[in-house]
Amino acid sequence: MIDAEFVQAFARDWVKAWNDHDIEAILSHYAEDVVFHSPRIRVVTGRDADAVHGKAELRDYWGRALDKQRNLYFEVEQILPGSDALTILYTNERAQYVAETFVFGAAGKVVRAIAAYAS
């Protein structure tokens, strides 16, 4: 079970890494075998895929995304903790509402993440 201190620290560090555009700091939150789901994968990579598998693919995907979105910025709206997961609700630089859910493995790293975007 994750506790309130872990939830707050994760959310703070994760958002800071994104707002700093620091790919290595972002990736430090994820397990090597992470699976990440997002409808943006098709847009950014041009591949017919809804998920990326592993930290290397995630680095490539997010590296491309950061190159395309130089003004990327997240503003946290709410953090919803679960037993072994948490969801961060935030607004991005396009004023789009986003929910990102993170499932944590035994080592405290994200093993699965799912991003959902308001239309």
Jmol script that loads the backbone (N, CA, C; Angstrom):
load data "model"
ATOM      1  N   MET A   1       0.837  -1.188   0.000  1.00  0.00           N
ATOM      2  CA  MET A   1       0.000   0.000   0.000  1.00  0.00           C
ATOM      3  C   MET A   1       0.878   1.246   0.000  1.00  0.00           C
ATOM      4  N   ILE A   2       0.517   2.230  -0.790  1.00  0.00           N
ATOM      5  CA  ILE A   2       1.267   3.475  -0.814  1.00  0.00           C
ATOM      6  C   ILE A   2       0.655   4.436   0.198  1.00  0.00           C
ATOM      7  N   ASP A   3       1.510   5.232   0.825  1.00  0.00           N
ATOM      8  CA  ASP A   3       0.999   6.153   1.842  1.00  0.00           C
ATOM      9  C   ASP A   3       0.963   7.583   1.310  1.00  0.00           C
ATOM     10  N   ALA A   4       0.368   8.466   2.103  1.00  0.00           N
ATOM     11  CA  ALA A   4       0.156   9.859   1.694  1.00  0.00           C
ATOM     12  C   ALA A   4       1.472  10.569   1.392  1.00  0.00           C
ATOM     13  N   GLU A   5       2.507  10.299   2.169  1.00  0.00           N
ATOM     14  CA  GLU A   5       3.808  10.933   1.940  1.00  0.00           C
ATOM     15  C   GLU A   5       4.386  10.515   0.588  1.00  0.00           C
ATOM     16  N   PHE A   6       4.300   9.217   0.265  1.00  0.00           N
ATOM     17  CA  PHE A   6       4.779   8.720  -1.024  1.00  0.00           C
ATOM     18  C   PHE A   6       4.008   9.378  -2.166  1.00  0.00           C
ATOM     19  N   VAL A   7       2.693   9.439  -2.043  1.00  0.00           N
ATOM     20  CA  VAL A   7       1.833  10.022  -3.080  1.00  0.00           C
ATOM     21  C   VAL A   7       2.222  11.471  -3.360  1.00  0.00           C
ATOM     22  N   GLN A   8       2.366  12.258  -2.313  1.00  0.00           N
ATOM     23  CA  GLN A   8       2.708  13.674  -2.472  1.00  0.00           C
ATOM     24  C   GLN A   8       4.098  13.851  -3.080  1.00  0.00           C
ATOM     25  N   ALA A   9       5.059  13.065  -2.593  1.00  0.00           N
ATOM     26  CA  ALA A   9       6.431  13.169  -3.110  1.00  0.00           C
ATOM     27  C   ALA A   9       6.487  12.756  -4.575  1.00  0.00           C
ATOM     28  N   PHE A  10       5.813  11.660  -4.923  1.00  0.00           N
ATOM     29  CA  PHE A  10       5.803  11.209  -6.314  1.00  0.00           C
ATOM     30  C   PHE A  10       5.210  12.286  -7.217  1.00  0.00           C
ATOM     31  N   ALA A  11       4.030  12.779  -6.860  1.00  0.00           N
ATOM     32  CA  ALA A  11       3.348  13.779  -7.694  1.00  0.00           C
ATOM     33  C   ALA A  11       4.195  15.031  -7.856  1.00  0.00           C
ATOM     34  N   ARG A  12       4.766  15.509  -6.774  1.00  0.00           N
ATOM     35  CA  ARG A  12       5.600  16.719  -6.818  1.00  0.00           C
ATOM     36  C   ARG A  12       6.809  16.507  -7.741  1.00  0.00           C
ATOM     37  N   ASP A  13       7.514  15.388  -7.554  1.00  0.00           N
ATOM     38  CA  ASP A  13       8.722  15.117  -8.339  1.00  0.00           C
ATOM     39  C   ASP A  13       8.395  14.847  -9.804  1.00  0.00           C
ATOM     40  N   TRP A  14       7.307  14.127 -10.050  1.00  0.00           N
ATOM     41  CA  TRP A  14       6.910  13.787 -11.418  1.00  0.00           C
ATOM     42  C   TRP A  14       6.553  15.048 -12.203  1.00  0.00           C
ATOM     43  N   VAL A  15       5.744  15.921 -11.612  1.00  0.00           N
ATOM     44  CA  VAL A  15       5.341  17.162 -12.291  1.00  0.00           C
ATOM     45  C   VAL A  15       6.541  18.082 -12.497  1.00  0.00           C
ATOM     46  N   LYS A  16       7.406  18.179 -11.507  1.00  0.00           N
ATOM     47  CA  LYS A  16       8.603  19.019 -11.650  1.00  0.00           C
ATOM     48  C   LYS A  16       9.469  18.517 -12.809  1.00  0.00           C
ATOM     49  N   ALA A  17       9.665  17.208 -12.896  1.00  0.00           N
ATOM     50  CA  ALA A  17      10.476  16.639 -13.978  1.00  0.00           C
ATOM     51  C   ALA A  17       9.887  16.988 -15.342  1.00  0.00           C
ATOM     52  N   TRP A  18       8.559  16.868 -15.478  1.00  0.00           N
ATOM     53  CA  TRP A  18       7.915  17.226 -16.741  1.00  0.00           C
ATOM     54  C   TRP A  18       8.047  18.716 -17.026  1.00  0.00           C
ATOM     55  N   ASN A  19       7.785  19.541 -16.037  1.00  0.00           N
ATOM     56  CA  ASN A  19       7.844  20.987 -16.263  1.00  0.00           C
ATOM     57  C   ASN A  19       9.262  21.475 -16.520  1.00  0.00           C
ATOM     58  N   ASP A  20      10.254  20.729 -16.043  1.00  0.00           N
ATOM     59  CA  ASP A  20      11.666  21.026 -16.333  1.00  0.00           C
ATOM     60  C   ASP A  20      12.111  20.429 -17.666  1.00  0.00           C
ATOM     61  N   HIS A  21      11.259  19.616 -18.287  1.00  0.00           N
ATOM     62  CA  HIS A  21      11.577  18.916 -19.549  1.00  0.00           C
ATOM     63  C   HIS A  21      12.810  18.034 -19.384  1.00  0.00           C
ATOM     64  N   ASP A  22      12.929  17.385 -18.238  1.00  0.00           N
ATOM     65  CA  ASP A  22      14.085  16.553 -17.882  1.00  0.00           C
ATOM     66  C   ASP A  22      13.721  15.087 -18.079  1.00  0.00           C
ATOM     67  N   ILE A  23      14.022  14.550 -19.257  1.00  0.00           N
ATOM     68  CA  ILE A  23      13.618  13.193 -19.614  1.00  0.00           C
ATOM     69  C   ILE A  23      14.163  12.153 -18.639  1.00  0.00           C
ATOM     70  N   GLU A  24      15.392  12.298 -18.185  1.00  0.00           N
ATOM     71  CA  GLU A  24      15.953  11.306 -17.254  1.00  0.00           C
ATOM     72  C   GLU A  24      15.257  11.372 -15.895  1.00  0.00           C
ATOM     73  N   ALA A  25      14.929  12.558 -15.428  1.00  0.00           N
ATOM     74  CA  ALA A  25      14.188  12.686 -14.170  1.00  0.00           C
ATOM     75  C   ALA A  25      12.784  12.101 -14.316  1.00  0.00           C
ATOM     76  N   ILE A  26      12.164  12.314 -15.456  1.00  0.00           N
ATOM     77  CA  ILE A  26      10.842  11.730 -15.708  1.00  0.00           C
ATOM     78  C   ILE A  26      10.942  10.208 -15.642  1.00  0.00           C
ATOM     79  N   LEU A  27      11.883   9.650 -16.402  1.00  0.00           N
ATOM     80  CA  LEU A  27      12.020   8.194 -16.492  1.00  0.00           C
ATOM     81  C   LEU A  27      12.439   7.540 -15.179  1.00  0.00           C
ATOM     82  N   SER A  28      13.030   8.300 -14.261  1.00  0.00           N
ATOM     83  CA  SER A  28      13.471   7.733 -12.990  1.00  0.00           C
ATOM     84  C   SER A  28      12.308   7.187 -12.162  1.00  0.00           C
ATOM     85  N   HIS A  29      11.098   7.563 -12.495  1.00  0.00           N
ATOM     86  CA  HIS A  29       9.915   7.104 -11.760  1.00  0.00           C
ATOM     87  C   HIS A  29       9.394   5.753 -12.254  1.00  0.00           C
ATOM     88  N   TYR A  30       9.950   5.239 -13.338  1.00  0.00           N
ATOM     89  CA  TYR A  30       9.388   4.076 -14.022  1.00  0.00           C
ATOM     90  C   TYR A  30      10.304   2.865 -13.949  1.00  0.00           C
ATOM     91  N   ALA A  31       9.679   1.684 -13.863  1.00  0.00           N
ATOM     92  CA  ALA A  31      10.404   0.417 -13.900  1.00  0.00           C
ATOM     93  C   ALA A  31      10.902   0.156 -15.322  1.00  0.00           C
ATOM     94  N   GLU A  32      11.937  -0.669 -15.451  1.00  0.00           N
ATOM     95  CA  GLU A  32      12.488  -0.996 -16.777  1.00  0.00           C
ATOM     96  C   GLU A  32      11.442  -1.632 -17.691  1.00  0.00           C
ATOM     97  N   ASP A  33      10.519  -2.418 -17.119  1.00  0.00           N
ATOM     98  CA  ASP A  33       9.529  -3.136 -17.923  1.00  0.00           C
ATOM     99  C   ASP A  33       8.162  -2.450 -17.936  1.00  0.00           C
ATOM    100  N   VAL A  34       8.142  -1.151 -17.727  1.00  0.00           N
ATOM    101  CA  VAL A  34       6.892  -0.387 -17.687  1.00  0.00           C
ATOM    102  C   VAL A  34       6.107  -0.535 -18.990  1.00  0.00           C
ATOM    103  N   VAL A  35       4.798  -0.486 -18.869  1.00  0.00           N
ATOM    104  CA  VAL A  35       3.900  -0.411 -20.026  1.00  0.00           C
ATOM    105  C   VAL A  35       3.104   0.879 -19.857  1.00  0.00           C
ATOM    106  N   PHE A  36       3.142   1.714 -20.891  1.00  0.00           N
ATOM    107  CA  PHE A  36       2.465   3.009 -20.860  1.00  0.00           C
ATOM    108  C   PHE A  36       1.445   3.066 -21.981  1.00  0.00           C
ATOM    109  N   HIS A  37       0.191   3.406 -21.630  1.00  0.00           N
ATOM    110  CA  HIS A  37      -0.908   3.504 -22.587  1.00  0.00           C
ATOM    111  C   HIS A  37      -1.310   4.963 -22.751  1.00  0.00           C
ATOM    112  N   SER A  38      -1.480   5.392 -24.007  1.00  0.00           N
ATOM    113  CA  SER A  38      -1.928   6.751 -24.275  1.00  0.00           C
ATOM    114  C   SER A  38      -2.417   6.865 -25.715  1.00  0.00           C
ATOM    115  N   PRO A  39      -3.507   7.593 -25.919  1.00  0.00           N
ATOM    116  CA  PRO A  39      -3.950   7.825 -27.299  1.00  0.00           C
ATOM    117  C   PRO A  39      -2.990   8.738 -28.061  1.00  0.00           C
ATOM    118  N   ARG A  40      -2.103   9.429 -27.373  1.00  0.00           N
ATOM    119  CA  ARG A  40      -1.139  10.340 -28.015  1.00  0.00           C
ATOM    120  C   ARG A  40       0.010   9.579 -28.685  1.00  0.00           C
ATOM    121  N   ILE A  41       0.198   8.316 -28.381  1.00  0.00           N
ATOM    122  CA  ILE A  41       1.302   7.543 -28.962  1.00  0.00           C
ATOM    123  C   ILE A  41       1.209   7.527 -30.484  1.00  0.00           C
ATOM    124  N   ARG A  42       0.022   7.310 -31.009  1.00  0.00           N
ATOM    125  CA  ARG A  42      -0.168   7.303 -32.472  1.00  0.00           C
ATOM    126  C   ARG A  42       0.193   8.653 -33.085  1.00  0.00           C
ATOM    127  N   VAL A  43      -0.219   9.725 -32.421  1.00  0.00           N
ATOM    128  CA  VAL A  43       0.024  11.079 -32.928  1.00  0.00           C
ATOM    129  C   VAL A  43       1.515  11.386 -32.958  1.00  0.00           C
ATOM    130  N   VAL A  44       2.205  11.063 -31.881  1.00  0.00           N
ATOM    131  CA  VAL A  44       3.616  11.430 -31.744  1.00  0.00           C
ATOM    132  C   VAL A  44       4.521  10.532 -32.584  1.00  0.00           C
ATOM    133  N   THR A  45       4.249   9.213 -32.591  1.00  0.00           N
ATOM    134  CA  THR A  45       5.163   8.276 -33.258  1.00  0.00           C
ATOM    135  C   THR A  45       4.766   7.933 -34.682  1.00  0.00           C
ATOM    136  N   GLY A  46       3.481   8.120 -35.022  1.00  0.00           N
ATOM    137  CA  GLY A  46       3.016   7.724 -36.341  1.00  0.00           C
ATOM    138  C   GLY A  46       2.812   6.225 -36.462  1.00  0.00           C
ATOM    139  N   ARG A  47       2.991   5.494 -35.369  1.00  0.00           N
ATOM    140  CA  ARG A  47       2.801   4.034 -35.371  1.00  0.00           C
ATOM    141  C   ARG A  47       1.362   3.697 -35.008  1.00  0.00           C
ATOM    142  N   ASP A  48       0.928   2.543 -35.436  1.00  0.00           N
ATOM    143  CA  ASP A  48      -0.401   2.048 -35.088  1.00  0.00           C
ATOM    144  C   ASP A  48      -0.298   1.335 -33.742  1.00  0.00           C
ATOM    145  N   ALA A  49      -0.170   2.125 -32.677  1.00  0.00           N
ATOM    146  CA  ALA A  49       0.034   1.555 -31.341  1.00  0.00           C
ATOM    147  C   ALA A  49      -0.624   2.444 -30.299  1.00  0.00           C
ATOM    148  N   ASP A  50      -1.132   1.802 -29.267  1.00  0.00           N
ATOM    149  CA  ASP A  50      -1.742   2.521 -28.153  1.00  0.00           C
ATOM    150  C   ASP A  50      -0.906   2.411 -26.881  1.00  0.00           C
ATOM    151  N   ALA A  51       0.193   1.669 -26.956  1.00  0.00           N
ATOM    152  CA  ALA A  51       1.039   1.473 -25.777  1.00  0.00           C
ATOM    153  C   ALA A  51       2.500   1.374 -26.198  1.00  0.00           C
ATOM    154  N   VAL A  52       3.368   1.749 -25.274  1.00  0.00           N
ATOM    155  CA  VAL A  52       4.800   1.505 -25.438  1.00  0.00           C
ATOM    156  C   VAL A  52       5.227   0.587 -24.301  1.00  0.00           C
ATOM    157  N   HIS A  53       6.226  -0.248 -24.586  1.00  0.00           N
ATOM    158  CA  HIS A  53       6.668  -1.269 -23.648  1.00  0.00           C
ATOM    159  C   HIS A  53       8.137  -1.070 -23.323  1.00  0.00           C
ATOM    160  N   GLY A  54       8.427  -0.881 -22.060  1.00  0.00           N
ATOM    161  CA  GLY A  54       9.801  -0.753 -21.607  1.00  0.00           C
ATOM    162  C   GLY A  54      10.286   0.687 -21.608  1.00  0.00           C
ATOM    163  N   LYS A  55      11.298   0.904 -20.788  1.00  0.00           N
ATOM    164  CA  LYS A  55      11.825   2.255 -20.594  1.00  0.00           C
ATOM    165  C   LYS A  55      12.481   2.811 -21.856  1.00  0.00           C
ATOM    166  N   ALA A  56      13.098   1.963 -22.666  1.00  0.00           N
ATOM    167  CA  ALA A  56      13.748   2.449 -23.894  1.00  0.00           C
ATOM    168  C   ALA A  56      12.706   3.019 -24.864  1.00  0.00           C
ATOM    169  N   GLU A  57      11.599   2.298 -25.060  1.00  0.00           N
ATOM    170  CA  GLU A  57      10.536   2.816 -25.935  1.00  0.00           C
ATOM    171  C   GLU A  57       9.910   4.077 -25.361  1.00  0.00           C
ATOM    172  N   LEU A  58       9.764   4.099 -24.038  1.00  0.00           N
ATOM    173  CA  LEU A  58       9.193   5.273 -23.379  1.00  0.00           C
ATOM    174  C   LEU A  58      10.101   6.488 -23.562  1.00  0.00           C
ATOM    175  N   ARG A  59      11.416   6.290 -23.442  1.00  0.00           N
ATOM    176  CA  ARG A  59      12.386   7.379 -23.646  1.00  0.00           C
ATOM    177  C   ARG A  59      12.251   7.936 -25.063  1.00  0.00           C
ATOM    178  N   ASP A  60      12.145   7.051 -26.045  1.00  0.00           N
ATOM    179  CA  ASP A  60      12.017   7.485 -27.435  1.00  0.00           C
ATOM    180  C   ASP A  60      10.711   8.263 -27.640  1.00  0.00           C
ATOM    181  N   TYR A  61       9.613   7.726 -27.151  1.00  0.00           N
ATOM    182  CA  TYR A  61       8.309   8.375 -27.306  1.00  0.00           C
ATOM    183  C   TYR A  61       8.288   9.746 -26.635  1.00  0.00           C
ATOM    184  N   TRP A  62       8.679   9.801 -25.370  1.00  0.00           N
ATOM    185  CA  TRP A  62       8.636  11.077 -24.663  1.00  0.00           C
ATOM    186  C   TRP A  62       9.682  12.058 -25.170  1.00  0.00           C
ATOM    187  N   GLY A  63      10.819  11.569 -25.645  1.00  0.00           N
ATOM    188  CA  GLY A  63      11.816  12.452 -26.247  1.00  0.00           C
ATOM    189  C   GLY A  63      11.235  13.162 -27.460  1.00  0.00           C
ATOM    190  N   ARG A  64      10.520  12.412 -28.302  1.00  0.00           N
ATOM    191  CA  ARG A  64       9.853  13.011 -29.465  1.00  0.00           C
ATOM    192  C   ARG A  64       8.786  14.001 -29.039  1.00  0.00           C
ATOM    193  N   ALA A  65       7.992  13.614 -28.039  1.00  0.00           N
ATOM    194  CA  ALA A  65       6.914  14.486 -27.573  1.00  0.00           C
ATOM    195  C   ALA A  65       7.466  15.800 -27.023  1.00  0.00           C
ATOM    196  N   LEU A  66       8.538  15.714 -26.249  1.00  0.00           N
ATOM    197  CA  LEU A  66       9.129  16.940 -25.691  1.00  0.00           C
ATOM    198  C   LEU A  66       9.712  17.827 -26.784  1.00  0.00           C
ATOM    199  N   ASP A  67      10.275  17.213 -27.829  1.00  0.00           N
ATOM    200  CA  ASP A  67      10.788  18.001 -28.957  1.00  0.00           C
ATOM    201  C   ASP A  67       9.665  18.757 -29.665  1.00  0.00           C
ATOM    202  N   LYS A  68       8.493  18.123 -29.761  1.00  0.00           N
ATOM    203  CA  LYS A  68       7.355  18.744 -30.448  1.00  0.00           C
ATOM    204  C   LYS A  68       6.640  19.779 -29.586  1.00  0.00           C
ATOM    205  N   GLN A  69       6.680  19.627 -28.278  1.00  0.00           N
ATOM    206  CA  GLN A  69       5.954  20.501 -27.356  1.00  0.00           C
ATOM    207  C   GLN A  69       6.937  21.248 -26.459  1.00  0.00           C
ATOM    208  N   ARG A  70       7.631  22.179 -27.007  1.00  0.00           N
ATOM    209  CA  ARG A  70       8.649  22.924 -26.250  1.00  0.00           C
ATOM    210  C   ARG A  70       8.056  23.749 -25.114  1.00  0.00           C
ATOM    211  N   ASN A  71       6.754  24.067 -25.199  1.00  0.00           N
ATOM    212  CA  ASN A  71       6.109  24.857 -24.155  1.00  0.00           C
ATOM    213  C   ASN A  71       5.314  23.984 -23.182  1.00  0.00           C
ATOM    214  N   LEU A  72       5.560  22.680 -23.191  1.00  0.00           N
ATOM    215  CA  LEU A  72       4.836  21.747 -22.333  1.00  0.00           C
ATOM    216  C   LEU A  72       4.898  22.185 -20.877  1.00  0.00           C
ATOM    217  N   TYR A  73       3.737  22.127 -20.228  1.00  0.00           N
ATOM    218  CA  TYR A  73       3.643  22.496 -18.819  1.00  0.00           C
ATOM    219  C   TYR A  73       2.414  21.842 -18.216  1.00  0.00           C
ATOM    220  N   PHE A  74       2.564  21.263 -17.027  1.00  0.00           N
ATOM    221  CA  PHE A  74       1.451  20.626 -16.327  1.00  0.00           C
ATOM    222  C   PHE A  74       1.134  21.396 -15.054  1.00  0.00           C
ATOM    223  N   GLU A  75      -0.149  21.581 -14.799  1.00  0.00           N
ATOM    224  CA  GLU A  75      -0.638  22.193 -13.561  1.00  0.00           C
ATOM    225  C   GLU A  75      -1.528  21.166 -12.864  1.00  0.00           C
ATOM    226  N   VAL A  76      -1.104  20.675 -11.706  1.00  0.00           N
ATOM    227  CA  VAL A  76      -1.845  19.645 -10.989  1.00  0.00           C
ATOM    228  C   VAL A  76      -3.152  20.215 -10.452  1.00  0.00           C
ATOM    229  N   GLU A  77      -4.233  19.489 -10.700  1.00  0.00           N
ATOM    230  CA  GLU A  77      -5.558  19.858 -10.210  1.00  0.00           C
ATOM    231  C   GLU A  77      -5.919  19.035  -8.972  1.00  0.00           C
ATOM    232  N   GLN A  78      -5.627  17.732  -9.036  1.00  0.00           N
ATOM    233  CA  GLN A  78      -5.980  16.851  -7.930  1.00  0.00           C
ATOM    234  C   GLN A  78      -5.148  15.581  -8.008  1.00  0.00           C
ATOM    235  N   ILE A  79      -4.915  14.970  -6.840  1.00  0.00           N
ATOM    236  CA  ILE A  79      -4.198  13.707  -6.752  1.00  0.00           C
ATOM    237  C   ILE A  79      -5.115  12.722  -6.036  1.00  0.00           C
ATOM    238  N   LEU A  80      -5.342  11.577  -6.673  1.00  0.00           N
ATOM    239  CA  LEU A  80      -6.248  10.575  -6.132  1.00  0.00           C
ATOM    240  C   LEU A  80      -5.461   9.304  -5.812  1.00  0.00           C
ATOM    241  N   PRO A  81      -5.190   9.034  -4.540  1.00  0.00           N
ATOM    242  CA  PRO A  81      -4.429   7.836  -4.184  1.00  0.00           C
ATOM    243  C   PRO A  81      -5.303   6.586  -4.142  1.00  0.00           C
ATOM    244  N   GLY A  82      -4.682   5.448  -4.452  1.00  0.00           N
ATOM    245  CA  GLY A  82      -5.327   4.145  -4.334  1.00  0.00           C
ATOM    246  C   GLY A  82      -4.463   3.256  -3.467  1.00  0.00           C
ATOM    247  N   SER A  83      -4.691   1.961  -3.509  1.00  0.00           N
ATOM    248  CA  SER A  83      -3.913   1.041  -2.679  1.00  0.00           C
ATOM    249  C   SER A  83      -2.496   0.855  -3.220  1.00  0.00           C
ATOM    250  N   ASP A  84      -2.357   0.571  -4.507  1.00  0.00           N
ATOM    251  CA  ASP A  84      -1.046   0.414  -5.135  1.00  0.00           C
ATOM    252  C   ASP A  84      -0.926   1.298  -6.374  1.00  0.00           C
ATOM    253  N   ALA A  85      -1.766   2.322  -6.442  1.00  0.00           N
ATOM    254  CA  ALA A  85      -1.809   3.198  -7.610  1.00  0.00           C
ATOM    255  C   ALA A  85      -2.213   4.599  -7.180  1.00  0.00           C
ATOM    256  N   LEU A  86      -1.997   5.539  -8.088  1.00  0.00           N
ATOM    257  CA  LEU A  86      -2.513   6.889  -7.881  1.00  0.00           C
ATOM    258  C   LEU A  86      -2.831   7.491  -9.233  1.00  0.00           C
ATOM    259  N   THR A  87      -3.748   8.436  -9.219  1.00  0.00           N
ATOM    260  CA  THR A  87      -4.107   9.170 -10.429  1.00  0.00           C
ATOM    261  C   THR A  87      -3.845  10.643 -10.183  1.00  0.00           C
ATOM    262  N   ILE A  88      -3.164  11.258 -11.139  1.00  0.00           N
ATOM    263  CA  ILE A  88      -2.939  12.698 -11.096  1.00  0.00           C
ATOM    264  C   ILE A  88      -3.833  13.325 -12.160  1.00  0.00           C
ATOM    265  N   LEU A  89      -4.682  14.241 -11.722  1.00  0.00           N
ATOM    266  CA  LEU A  89      -5.506  15.019 -12.641  1.00  0.00           C
ATOM    267  C   LEU A  89      -4.801  16.350 -12.846  1.00  0.00           C
ATOM    268  N   TYR A  90      -4.542  16.708 -14.091  1.00  0.00           N
ATOM    269  CA  TYR A  90      -3.821  17.945 -14.360  1.00  0.00           C
ATOM    270  C   TYR A  90      -4.305  18.585 -15.645  1.00  0.00           C
ATOM    271  N   THR A  91      -3.949  19.847 -15.795  1.00  0.00           N
ATOM    272  CA  THR A  91      -4.198  20.592 -17.019  1.00  0.00           C
ATOM    273  C   THR A  91      -2.862  20.775 -17.713  1.00  0.00           C
ATOM    274  N   ASN A  92      -2.846  20.547 -19.032  1.00  0.00           N
ATOM    275  CA  ASN A  92      -1.590  20.709 -19.770  1.00  0.00           C
ATOM    276  C   ASN A  92      -1.509  22.083 -20.443  1.00  0.00           C
ATOM    277  N   GLU A  93      -0.461  22.296 -21.209  1.00  0.00           N
ATOM    278  CA  GLU A  93      -0.213  23.591 -21.852  1.00  0.00           C
ATOM    279  C   GLU A  93      -1.280  23.954 -22.888  1.00  0.00           C
ATOM    280  N   ARG A  94      -2.062  22.971 -23.320  1.00  0.00           N
ATOM    281  CA  ARG A  94      -3.154  23.227 -24.278  1.00  0.00           C
ATOM    282  C   ARG A  94      -4.473  23.470 -23.558  1.00  0.00           C
ATOM    283  N   ALA A  95      -4.427  23.661 -22.226  1.00  0.00           N
ATOM    284  CA  ALA A  95      -5.619  23.835 -21.383  1.00  0.00           C
ATOM    285  C   ALA A  95      -6.528  22.616 -21.464  1.00  0.00           C
ATOM    286  N   GLN A  96      -5.917  21.467 -21.690  1.00  0.00           N
ATOM    287  CA  GLN A  96      -6.631  20.200 -21.795  1.00  0.00           C
ATOM    288  C   GLN A  96      -6.550  19.475 -20.451  1.00  0.00           C
ATOM    289  N   TYR A  97      -7.664  18.930 -20.016  1.00  0.00           N
ATOM    290  CA  TYR A  97      -7.720  18.186 -18.755  1.00  0.00           C
ATOM    291  C   TYR A  97      -7.239  16.766 -19.011  1.00  0.00           C
ATOM    292  N   VAL A  98      -6.317  16.287 -18.162  1.00  0.00           N
ATOM    293  CA  VAL A  98      -5.705  14.976 -18.338  1.00  0.00           C
ATOM    294  C   VAL A  98      -5.757  14.211 -17.020  1.00  0.00           C
ATOM    295  N   ALA A  99      -5.997  12.907 -17.108  1.00  0.00           N
ATOM    296  CA  ALA A  99      -5.910  12.015 -15.952  1.00  0.00           C
ATOM    297  C   ALA A  99      -4.844  10.980 -16.272  1.00  0.00           C
ATOM    298  N   GLU A 100      -3.866  10.857 -15.413  1.00  0.00           N
ATOM    299  CA  GLU A 100      -2.825   9.859 -15.611  1.00  0.00           C
ATOM    300  C   GLU A 100      -2.782   8.978 -14.372  1.00  0.00           C
ATOM    301  N   THR A 101      -2.957   7.680 -14.602  1.00  0.00           N
ATOM    302  CA  THR A 101      -2.970   6.704 -13.513  1.00  0.00           C
ATOM    303  C   THR A 101      -1.682   5.898 -13.546  1.00  0.00           C
ATOM    304  N   PHE A 102      -1.105   5.718 -12.372  1.00  0.00           N
ATOM    305  CA  PHE A 102       0.169   5.030 -12.202  1.00  0.00           C
ATOM    306  C   PHE A 102      -0.025   3.844 -11.269  1.00  0.00           C
ATOM    307  N   VAL A 103       0.364   2.648 -11.705  1.00  0.00           N
ATOM    308  CA  VAL A 103       0.342   1.459 -10.863  1.00  0.00           C
ATOM    309  C   VAL A 103       1.788   1.156 -10.495  1.00  0.00           C
ATOM    310  N   PHE A 104       2.028   0.965  -9.211  1.00  0.00           N
ATOM    311  CA  PHE A 104       3.388   0.782  -8.704  1.00  0.00           C
ATOM    312  C   PHE A 104       3.692  -0.681  -8.421  1.00  0.00           C
ATOM    313  N   GLY A 105       4.926  -1.076  -8.719  1.00  0.00           N
ATOM    314  CA  GLY A 105       5.408  -2.408  -8.386  1.00  0.00           C
ATOM    315  C   GLY A 105       6.010  -2.406  -6.988  1.00  0.00           C
ATOM    316  N   ALA A 106       6.528  -3.549  -6.601  1.00  0.00           N
ATOM    317  CA  ALA A 106       7.085  -3.726  -5.260  1.00  0.00           C
ATOM    318  C   ALA A 106       8.240  -2.776  -4.973  1.00  0.00           C
ATOM    319  N   ALA A 107       8.992  -2.385  -5.992  1.00  0.00           N
ATOM    320  CA  ALA A 107      10.153  -1.502  -5.816  1.00  0.00           C
ATOM    321  C   ALA A 107       9.757  -0.026  -5.749  1.00  0.00           C
ATOM    322  N   GLY A 108       8.458   0.263  -5.826  1.00  0.00           N
ATOM    323  CA  GLY A 108       8.001   1.649  -5.760  1.00  0.00           C
ATOM    324  C   GLY A 108       8.120   2.401  -7.067  1.00  0.00           C
ATOM    325  N   LYS A 109       8.377   1.686  -8.154  1.00  0.00           N
ATOM    326  CA  LYS A 109       8.454   2.292  -9.486  1.00  0.00           C
ATOM    327  C   LYS A 109       7.172   1.985 -10.251  1.00  0.00           C
ATOM    328  N   VAL A 110       6.839   2.826 -11.209  1.00  0.00           N
ATOM    329  CA  VAL A 110       5.637   2.642 -12.023  1.00  0.00           C
ATOM    330  C   VAL A 110       5.850   1.467 -12.974  1.00  0.00           C
ATOM    331  N   VAL A 111       4.937   0.503 -12.923  1.00  0.00           N
ATOM    332  CA  VAL A 111       4.999  -0.645 -13.820  1.00  0.00           C
ATOM    333  C   VAL A 111       3.964  -0.546 -14.938  1.00  0.00           C
ATOM    334  N   ARG A 112       2.910   0.232 -14.708  1.00  0.00           N
ATOM    335  CA  ARG A 112       1.895   0.466 -15.729  1.00  0.00           C
ATOM    336  C   ARG A 112       1.334   1.861 -15.519  1.00  0.00           C
ATOM    337  N   ALA A 113       1.146   2.563 -16.622  1.00  0.00           N
ATOM    338  CA  ALA A 113       0.562   3.907 -16.561  1.00  0.00           C
ATOM    339  C   ALA A 113      -0.414   4.060 -17.727  1.00  0.00           C
ATOM    340  N   ILE A 114      -1.466   4.803 -17.450  1.00  0.00           N
ATOM    341  CA  ILE A 114      -2.497   5.033 -18.464  1.00  0.00           C
ATOM    342  C   ILE A 114      -2.855   6.508 -18.451  1.00  0.00           C
ATOM    343  N   ALA A 115      -2.765   7.146 -19.621  1.00  0.00           N
ATOM    344  CA  ALA A 115      -3.126   8.553 -19.757  1.00  0.00           C
ATOM    345  C   ALA A 115      -4.451   8.656 -20.501  1.00  0.00           C
ATOM    346  N   ALA A 116      -5.336   9.515 -20.002  1.00  0.00           N
ATOM    347  CA  ALA A 116      -6.625   9.768 -20.648  1.00  0.00           C
ATOM    348  C   ALA A 116      -6.809  11.277 -20.749  1.00  0.00           C
ATOM    349  N   TYR A 117      -7.322  11.734 -21.887  1.00  0.00           N
ATOM    350  CA  TYR A 117      -7.441  13.152 -22.186  1.00  0.00           C
ATOM    351  C   TYR A 117      -8.895  13.549 -22.393  1.00  0.00           C
ATOM    352  N   ALA A 118      -9.284  14.710 -21.866  1.00  0.00           N
ATOM    353  CA  ALA A 118     -10.616  15.238 -22.132  1.00  0.00           C
ATOM    354  C   ALA A 118     -10.684  15.673 -23.588  1.00  0.00           C
ATOM    355  N   SER A 119     -11.832  15.497 -24.168  1.00  0.00           N
ATOM    356  CA  SER A 119     -11.990  15.889 -25.583  1.00  0.00           C
ATOM    357  C   SER A 119     -12.167  17.380 -25.683  1.00  0.00           C
TER     358      SER A 119
END
end "model"
wireframe off; spacefill off
backbone 0.3
color backbone group
